[in-house]
Amino acid sequence: MNLLTMTDSLLSKYRGRKFAVEYWDGTRKVYGTEDSKRFFTIKLKTKSALKNIVFRGSLGFGEAYMNGEIEVEGDLADCVSIPSEPYFQLFRPSVREKLKYIRMYLKNRNTLKGSRKNIHSHYDLGNDFYRLWLDKNLQYTCAYFEYPEQGLEEAQINKMEYVCRKLELKPGESVIETGCGWGGFAIYAAKHYGVKMTSYNISHEQIQYAKEWAKRENLEDRVTFIEDDYRNATGTYDKYVSIGMLEHVGLDNYETFSKTIDERLKDKGLGLIHSITKVFPAPTDAFTAKYIFPGGLIPALSEIIPHLENRKFTIIDIDNLRLHYARTLHFWRERFEKNVDKVREMFDERFVRMWRVYLSGAMTSFSDGPMTLSQILFAKGKVNNVRLNRRAFYDTNYEDPHWQYWT
């Protein structure tokens, strides 16, 4: 039985939403039994494209698409969402591909030197590139939408406000931030809540941008941006925050990560971790690990919480913003496509196709797949003087009375 016949036999048993495949020999088959508006056609221009999908999974598909061996009629997001359906667990990478993945993982481990290399490969692509499709504050993390019609710009401000309210920031407090991106949250918190921010990041381009931004806002006395690894942080602070950094820490560094928080956060201080999470522990998608986030690993809550418990942190609240991230990625993908000609001029067609796969896959991994977005609010020790009503997180016009403890 040849590869085409074998694939056709397997797909003919699929009972999910319909899609079509056009093979390199001109054969066209429709698979699935459920009519859907999400119908698409995948065109396999070469035999090797099919071989890559069957034996190499998402990495094989991504590389074949980048090389122009695959075209998709319809929404690419609908195509890349199909493997999340249980039936397609049949198409697993071979043992040989898994060994390649392990070697890639070991090569990209997040040591002090390795983390710099990994971060540089993604975040130092150039600020002009990210300006094309992020919001004006360059927030490269999940936004928070108060209502369905809300736009990205406002939703990203909502996210920063949401985090500030959860941390109960007050004028004069000191806050340490690990992984500050382009500095948007630090600028917002200092400007609107009067706190003193100390923010760490190992992306040179981001830190330079953040410092210039703080200077323009006359906030240099309240915001300090440091180009260094979180593991080298010093001092103690009233509050701790990490937005979108844990994904780059690496599972083998979680104990060091939680130890760093413990050492930097004052007793009875509040901390918040905002991170992509999975509903169960699993390796990083191979395509994403190779081309987008080398060294990246998306944890399950079960891989994060034990390290916080080991440090005797008290978990106050865990919030799942899964669909907010799917919506955020919808906007990013839409903006990317509106500016695709400029992206192509900056890089090339292969880069454009690589990012199409990434943004489409990321969006559907939150809407259809195993990804979630968790905000974990915690305290160092027992803290009784905290908000007892979650309405204070959501409603900016509501002030929790901080009820006194009673028996």
C-alpha positions, -999 to 999 in steps of 0.1 A, spaced: 0 0 0 16 33 -10 15 65 11 -14 81 -9 -36 50 -6 -28 46 31 -36 83 38 -68 81 18 -79 50 37 -73 67 71 -90 100 62 -120 82 47 -128 69 83 -128 105 97 -163 117 108 -156 153 117 -161 185 97 -156 183 60 -124 194 42 -109 185 8 -74 174 -2 -60 178 -37 -31 155 -43 -1 161 -65 -15 137 -92 -47 158 -96 -69 135 -74 -93 155 -52 -111 139 -22 -135 153 4 -132 139 39 -154 142 69 -192 140 72 -202 172 90 -210 203 68 -193 234 82 -186 270 73 -150 262 81 -145 241 50 -110 244 34 -90 226 7 -54 216 12 -34 213 -20 -4 190 -18 19 199 -47 45 172 -40 45 137 -27 71 148 -1 46 173 13 23 144 23 52 124 36 62 154 58 27 157 73 23 120 80 57 113 95 67 147 109 34 162 122 32 200 126 68 205 119 65 187 86 34 206 76 49 239 86 81 234 66 62 222 35 39 252 37 69 276 42 86 260 11 54 264 -11 48 226 -13 14 232 3 -13 257 -5 -46 262 14 -78 275 -1 -99 288 27 -88 299 62 -54 285 71 -65 286 107 -92 261 100 -67 238 84 -42 239 112 -69 234 138 -78 199 124 -50 180 142 -64 190 176 -93 167 169 -89 133 187 -91 113 154 -59 129 141 -38 116 170 -32 88 146 -8 111 128 20 112 153 56 120 146 79 90 141 104 79 168 132 94 147 114 128 147 109 126 184 146 120 189 153 151 167 130 171 189 148 160 221 182 170 206 166 204 196 153 208 232 187 201 247 204 225 223 179 253 232 179 249 270 174 281 290 207 285 307 219 321 313 236 320 279 210 300 262 181 322 273 198 353 257 202 334 224 166 321 224 151 355 233 172 373 207 160 350 179 124 361 184 121 394 202 150 412 184 135 407 149 131 445 149 106 469 166 94 480 132 81 445 125 61 443 157 47 478 153 29 466 122 5 443 140 6 449 178 -13 476 196 2 511 201 16 500 235 33 470 220 16 445 243 27 410 231 5 392 255 -32 383 260 -56 413 260 -87 415 282 -120 422 264 -149 437 284 -174 431 256 -173 413 222 -171 444 200 -142 459 219 -110 467 199 -75 455 206 -61 489 217 -87 493 245 -85 456 254 -48 457 260 -52 487 283 -79 467 301 -53 439 306 -28 462 323 -55 478 344 -68 443 354 -33 433 366 -28 465 385 -62 460 403 -54 424 412 -21 434 427 -38 463 445 -10 487 435 -6 518 457 14 550 452 50 547 464 50 508 464 80 491 448 73 465 421 97 441 404 87 429 369 105 400 352 102 399 314 90 435 307 87 433 269 88 468 254 79 483 288 42 489 284 30 476 317 58 493 337 50 526 321 13 522 327 16 511 364 40 539 372 19 565 353 -15 556 366 -7 540 400 24 559 412 44 528 419 82 525 414 89 498 388 121 478 384 118 457 352 142 430 339 145 418 303 173 402 282 161 415 248 184 444 239 160 460 214 131 459 238 151 474 267 164 502 246 128 510 234 115 509 270 142 533 283 135 558 255 97 555 262 102 561 300 123 592 291 96 606 268 71 602 296 94 618 322 91 586 343 128 578 347 126 585 384 98 558 388 108 532 361 141 514 359 146 490 330 175 466 334 189 445 306 197 413 326 183 379 334 157 375 361 180 352 379 204 381 385 177 404 401 186 421 434 167 439 461 133 433 478 99 447 466 63 451 478 48 435 447 60 410 420 46 406 384 55 385 354 34 389 322 42 364 294 77 354 306 71 320 322 68 304 288 105 312 282 118 299 316 119 262 309 105 235 332 139 227 347 142 263 359 109 266 377 124 260 411 149 288 405 121 310 392 100 305 423 131 309 445 138 342 428 103 354 435 106 344 471 139 362 476 127 394 459 92 397 473 87 412 508 67 392 534 30 396 529 36 409 494 14 401 464 25 385 432 10 378 398 21 354 371 3 358 337 13 329 315 1 307 286 -8 273 301 -19 239 289 -48 217 302 -23 189 306 15 186 305 29 181 270 60 191 250 61 223 230 48 220 194 78 211 173 72 238 146 69 265 173 100 252 192 121 252 160 110 284 142 92 307 166 101 302 203 133 282 207 136 271 243 99 279 249 77 255 269 40 260 278 34 246 313 3 230 328 -9 245 360 1 212 377 37 220 367 36 256 381 16 254 413 38 228 432 68 252 429 48 280 444 35 257 472 71 246 479 78 283 487 47 285 509 30 310 487 -7 313 492 -28 311 460 -55 338 461 -70 335 426 -65 317 393 -82 332 362 -85 315 328 -85 340 299 -84 313 271 -110 329 248 -95 363 254 -63 351 239 -80 336 209 -96 370 203 -63 387 208 -46 365 182 -75 371 158 -66 408 158 -29 401 155 -34 378 126 -57 403 109 -33 432 113 -4 410 101 -22 402 69 -31 439 63 6 447 65 19 415 48 35 433 19 56 454 43 66 422 62 76 406 29 98 436 22 115 434 56 121 396 53 109 373 25 80 351 14 92 321 35 91 343 67 56 355 58 44 319 54 62 308 86 44 335 106 10 327 90 13 292 103 24 304 137 -4 330 142 -31 308 128 -20 278 148 -17 299 180 -52 313 176 -68 279 171 -48 263 199 -68 286 222 -102 283 205 -100 246 196 -69 231 212 -53 226 246 -40 261 254 -53 283 281 -41 316 296 -37 317 334 -34 346 357 -22 333 391 -25 358 420 -6 348 451 7 361 484 39 355 503 26 342 536 -9 347 551 -24 380 540 -58 388 554 -61 424 542 -70 415 506 -101 420 485 -127 394 494 -149 402 465 -138 394 429 -160 422 416 -131 445 424 -111 428 397 -136 434 370 -154 466 378 -132 496 379 -160 516 396 -162 492 425 -139 494 456 -139 464 478 -143 475 515 -115 450 526 -137 435 552 -120 428 585 -114 392 595 -140 379 619 -148 348 638 
